[in-house]
Amino acid sequence: MTPLEILKKTYGYDAFRSVQAEVIDHIIAGGSAFLVMPTGGGKSLCYQIPSLCREGIGIIISPLIALMQDQSESAVSEVFASVRAGDLDMLYVAPERLLMPTFLNFLAEIKVALFAIDEAHCVSQWGHDFRPHYQALEVLAKRFPMVPRIALTATADTPTRNDIILRLGLQNGRTFITGFDRPNIHYEIAAKENTKKQILNFIKSKHHNDSGIIYCLSRKKTEETAQWLCDEGYQALPYHAGMNPQNRNHNQARFLREDGIIMVATIAFGMGIDKPDVRFVIHLSLPKNIEA
């Protein structure tokens, strides 16, 4: 099937948007690319459809928390068997898993359709979500030079974009930038007066029963704010690096699974969290950089 036929039959859309068709055709033809497109703009189609059109399996590298959980060797062996049998069109993997020697050797034994590096701003030290394992993904260009690669992000300024292209070896690929403006997101800055009163008025008037995140600079403030919100009748949970890992993972799972949960956290929380109904984010203090 053609990309458009796949779009209609598999995804239920009649036409591509923005530069989707151009990016998809470029990747199918064997080219590499860097794509900046707003969240909700349809980035995933730019690697999913080429994965379905090209021979082999699409390997999608993502920082999602769900991909970083410990997995038994038997489960990994089952996935390897499914890939070898041709049962899978795409495989999502965390960078930490992909960079293991056993996984890289496995990739060398199979036909890879493409590598898609999602949340590519994690590659750059200029980005607000830098992750060292992402920088090591430069190995893909060296070990699999004939496999097309596409790096994707919704947020990358000029220094970050240049860094991503350099570190992932995409200098000879094409760059597609559609911007990262999100008209559905409203930014508001308010002078601190009575912080607790301001938070309550904001939640009650605009986001009653909604899920949201409140960022604090210290672990102590995180605990205090979560307890205060609970005392006010809200479902609030703390999250910071100093917590017992079991309790931290439990709170994270509740936030992802349940409605109306407010997560009060340090910057240890956020990267890799995939929750579609987060309706507000509050920073109790100015974040360390404007991108945060």
N, C-alpha and C positions, 0 to 999 in steps of 0.2 A: 504493500500500500504506500501511497505518497504521504508526505507529512500532513497535508491538508485532510486527506481521507482518515488518517489516524486521529487528527484533531476532532473531526466530526464524529467518528464512530466511537472512539475510546473516551474522549473528554467531553463531548457534547457541545462543542462550540462550532460556530459556522465560519469564523474567520480569525486569522491571527491579528494580534495587536502590536502597535509600535514596530520595533525592529525584530520581533520574534522570528518571522519567516526568514529574514536575512541571516540571523545568527544560526538558525537551525540548518539552513542550506549550507552555510560555511562549515559547520561542524560535520555534517554528513559527508561533505566533499573531502574531509580529512584535515581541515584547518583547525588551528587553535585560536582561542579568543579570550578576551577579558570583558565582562559585562557588568555595568553599573545600572541597576534598575530598581525603582522603589519597591518596597514590600507590597505584595498584592498585585504587582505589575505582570506577573507570569514568568518569573525567572526559571522556575522548575521545568516548564515545558521546553526550555531551550537546551536542556540535556536529556530530558525523558524521551522526547520524540526522536532525537538522533540515536539514543540507545536502542529504540525499537526498530529503527531503519538500518542501522549498521550491523554488520556481522559481529557476533560476540556479545559480551555482557558489559553494561555500563557500570563503572565503579564510581559511586558518589561519596565523596568525603565530606563529612558533616560533624559539627561539634555538639550535636544534640546529646543531652544528658542520657537519654535512653540508650544511645549507642555506646556509652562509656561504662555501663554496668558490667561487673564481672560476669563472664560467661564460661560455662563448663567446656572442657575440651571436647566432650562428646557432642555438644551443641555446635561447636565450630566445625567439627568433622562432618556433621550432617549438612551444614551449609556448603562446605567444600564439595561434598558428594552431589548436592543439587546443582551446583554450578557446572561441575564436570558433565553431568547428565543433560545439561542444556535446559533445565527447568526454570531458570531465572533469567529475566531480561535486565534487571538492575539489582545491584547490591549496595546497600548503604553501610558505611563503615566509618568509625572514628579514626582520626589520624594516628592515635596511639596504637590502635590495632593494625592499621595498614602498614606502619613502619616496622612491625616485628619481622625479623628475617624469614620466619616460616610463611608469613602472609605474602611478602614480596616474592619469595620463591614460588609460591603457589600461583601468583599472577603471571609469572614468567612461563608457566606451563599451560596456560589457557589463552583463549582469544579474547582480548579486551577491546570493546568497541570504543570506549572513551573514558577519560577521567574527568569528573566534574568536582571542582573544589568549591564547595558552598561556604558562605560567610568568609570570603577570602581576605577580608580586612584583618582577620586573626593572624595573617602572615606577617604583618608589618608592625614594627615597634612604634610606628607613628599612629597606628590604629588604637582605638580605645578598648579593644578586647584582645590584645596581643597574647598569643599562645605559642610558646617555643616549639612545640611539636609541628606546628604549621610550617615553620621555616624549613624544617627538614623535608618537606614535600618537594623541594627542588630535586630530590632523587628521581622523581617520576620522569623528568625531562632527560635525565642521564640514562636511566635503565630502560625506558620505553620511548625512545625518540620518535618512533613511527606512529604512536597512539595519540590522537588529538586530545588536547586538554582545554577545558573551559573553566575559568575562575569567575565566580559570581559574588556580588555583594550589593547591598542596598545603601551602604553608607561608606564613602571613601572620598576624602578631599584629595587635592592634587598630589601632595607629598606621599600620601598613603597609596594612591593609584600607581605612582611611579615605583614605589617600593615593591608593591605586589608584582608588577610586571617584571621587574628585575629579579626578584627572589624566586619566582616560579618559571623563569626562562621563557617568558611570553613576548619577548622583543620582536619576534618575527610573526606573531599572531595579530589578529585584528582587535581593535578596541571599540566597544560600543557603549556609549554613555547616553542614557535617556534622562539623567538627573535623579535626584533622590528626594524631591519635594513630596510631602504627603498632605494633600489638602484636608484630609479627614482628621489630622492631628492638630490640636490647638496647644500652643505654648503660652504660659502665663508666668510672670515673675511678680512676686509680692514682697513688700518689705515686712520683715518680722516684727510683729507687735505682741500679740498673745497667740503663740504658736498653736497651742492645743485648741483654743477656740477657733482659730482659722482652719485647722484641719477638720474639726467637727462640722463647721458650717459648709466647707467645701464638699465633704462626703455626703452630708445629709441633703444638701440642695441639688447636687449634681450626680452623685454616684451611690445612692442608697441601694444596698444589696449587691453592688457590683464587686467584681474582683479587681484588686489593685496592688501596687507595690509602693512601700514607703522606704526610702533609703536614708540611712543614718551613717554618720562618720565613725561612730564608736560602737563596740559590742555592748557596752553598758547602756547606751542610749537606745539601742535596738531592743534589748530586753525590757527596759522601762516603758518604751512607747507601745510595744506589743501588749504588755500587761495593762497599761492605761486604756487602750482601745477595747480590750476584753471587759474591763470594768464598766466601760460605756455601752456595752451590749453588742459589740462587733466580734466577728470571728477573726482574730488576729493571731498570727504565728511569727515567732522570731526565727531568724536565720543568719548565722555568722560562723566564721571559721573556728571559733573557740568552742563551739557546741560539740557534744558527743555525736560522732558521725551517724549513729543509729537514729537519734532524735532529729538531727538535721535532715536526713533522708526521709524520715517519716513526715516532717513538716512540708518538705518539698513535694512529696507524693500527694499529700492532702491538697496542696495548692493547685496542683495539676489536675486532680481528679474532681474536686468539689467546686461548687459555685459559691460566690460571695465571700471568698477568703481574702483577707488582706495580709500580705507578706511584708513584715517589717525586717529589713535586711541591711547588711553592709554590702559593699560591692562584690563580695564573694558570691552573691546570687545574681543570676541573670543570664549569663552566657549559656547557650544550649537549652534554654527553657522554651518549650513550644506550647504556648497556651493562647488560643485564638481570642479569648474574651477578656483580656486584661484591658480595663477601661480607663485607668488612671495611673500615673506614676508621680509620686511626690518626693522631692529632695528636701529634707529638713534643713540642710545647709547647702551652700553652693557646691556643686560637684567640682572635682579637680580640673576638669576641662569641659569645653563647651559641647563636645560631641557626646558626653555622657548624659 
